[in-house]
Amino acid sequence: MDSAKILGNRIQKIRTAKKITQEELARRTDKSPHFISDVERGKKKPSVFTLIELIAIIVVIAIIALTIRNNAK
């Protein structure tokens, strides 16, 4: 498996574990859902900036969800 597929697989696993859709991630990063899909399948390699942006958005969404869950208790 090449590095693009490994990276894409890891992004997909993190995204799905946090229950974030490709559409939501695309909307929040101003990318197309098709681009997110291509990255996750290893068809496209994101720039370092885009990679940081994707991971940062996933982390922020997860923190917001956790905060909402904790405040609901």
DOMI-641873 format. One line per 8 residues: number of its first residue (from 1); for each residue x negated, y, z negated of C-alpha. Coordinates in pm, 1 decimal. Layout:
BEGIN
NUM) X/Y/Z; ...
This chain:
BEGIN
1) 0.0/0.0/0.0; -145.4/336.8/93.6; -174.8/634.9/-137.0; 122.9/820.8/14.7; 352.7/525.0/-51.8; 219.3/482.1/-405.6; 270.9/852.2/-478.7; 618.3/849.6/-324.5
9) 714.2/541.6/-520.8; 604.4/705.2/-845.9; 796.3/1024.2/-770.1; 1106.3/818.6/-692.8; 1074.7/615.1/-1013.4; 1039.0/929.0/-1225.6; 1325.8/1102.7/-1044.7; 1564.5/809.4/-1077.7
17) 1467.2/746.3/-1441.2; 1569.5/1104.7/-1514.9; 1892.4/1053.1/-1315.9; 1812.1/1326.0/-1064.1; 1938.8/1285.4/-708.9; 1729.7/1357.3/-402.6; 1980.9/1626.8/-314.1; 1942.9/1801.1/-650.3
25) 1564.0/1785.6/-633.8; 1571.5/1917.0/-277.2; 1802.6/2203.4/-370.3; 1591.9/2309.7/-668.0; 1265.7/2299.1/-471.7; 1407.9/2458.5/-155.0; 1322.3/2146.4/44.1; 1551.9/1927.2/249.6
33) 1682.7/1595.8/116.0; 1522.8/1440.0/424.6; 1182.1/1576.2/317.5; 1224.4/1434.0/-35.0; 1320.7/1098.6/116.2; 1018.7/1102.5/348.0; 786.1/1181.6/57.4; 933.2/902.4/-154.5
41) 896.6/653.5/131.9; 537.7/763.0/199.0; 623.2/904.0/541.1; 507.1/1254.9/446.6; 236.6/1372.2/210.2; 332.9/1681.8/12.4; 80.6/1958.3/-38.3; -68.4/1985.8/-385.1
49) 154.4/2288.7/-449.7; 466.8/2099.5/-341.4; 370.2/1798.4/-550.8; 328.2/2017.0/-859.2; 658.8/2187.0/-781.3; 842.9/1852.4/-748.6; 706.7/1718.3/-1076.5; 765.0/2048.3/-1259.5
57) 1130.2/2056.6/-1151.1; 1182.1/1695.7/-1260.9; 1029.6/1775.1/-1601.3; 1237.3/2092.2/-1645.1; 1560.9/1911.3/-1556.3; 1473.8/1633.6/-1802.8; 1401.2/1885.3/-2080.3; 1729.7/2066.9/-2016.6
65) 1922.9/1737.3/-2023.1; 1751.3/1633.1/-2345.5; 1823.7/1970.3/-2507.4; 2190.6/1953.2/-2409.3; 2215.0/1596.5/-2540.6; 2051.5/1691.1/-2871.1; 2273.4/1998.2/-2914.6; 2583.9/1787.3/-2855.3
73) 2505.9/1570.3/-3157.7
